[in-house]
Amino acid sequence: MALRQPVEIRDVEVDDAQQLIDLWEACAQAAGDEGSETYTQPSLWRRPSEEEARAAIEFNASSHHRRLLVAYVGERLVGAAAVDLTTLNPICMSKVVIVSDLQVAPSHRRRSIASNLLAVIAAYASEQDCELVLASAAAYAKDPNRYLTKLGFNQIAVLRAIPVGKLNARLAAKASGSRETGRLIAVRRSLRRRAAVRG
């Protein structure tokens, strides 16, 4: 029986960009094979260039409350997790850590990669005096949700997505169908009719 190689967890570096792209693509393909609905992880995945990935890493590193942890086995990047430090809500100082984009290479699943990442995150949460660790996972992703449930994570929210253009169109349509807008349109039509009769 082969011994497991040790897992090294550290903060991301820009030189990890290409391996992170490969990890995300492998995870998106594996999730797509499980079957998914619109606007789930695989359908939202778009392979960035290495230059874009490097820029995103630098952008996120500039935020003092955002970290991206990576897991290496030997020279290979096999896992990652984004970590945000914030407050439970905007008007209280109960600090929480939000874990998102927990990714483990399909070839390295069931080898404690996620556990190692979460152990580092839990230590970070303790250092920051956080009361809670929150984790987001795709609704259709059965294995990650089962795993988080086994660890004791409870469902407390639903995360929904919509493209910005579609949201703007829906809000505009809703506004044009509102009672106040309807009254305004009726007044304008009435004024036009009066002007036409006079004119």
JOWO-V289892 format. One line per field, one symbol per residue. psi: psi as a letter, one per 20 degrees, with the letter a starting at -180 (. if undefined). Layout:
psi: ???
This chain:
psi: pqqqqqppprqqqhiigghgghgggghggghhhiprrqkrghhipporrhggggghggghhipijpqoqqppocjpoirqpqpppaqhrijrkoqqppprloppphijqkkjggggghghghgggghjlqhqpqppqphingghhgghghijpqpirppqqpqgghgggghghghijrgggggggggggghggghhgh.
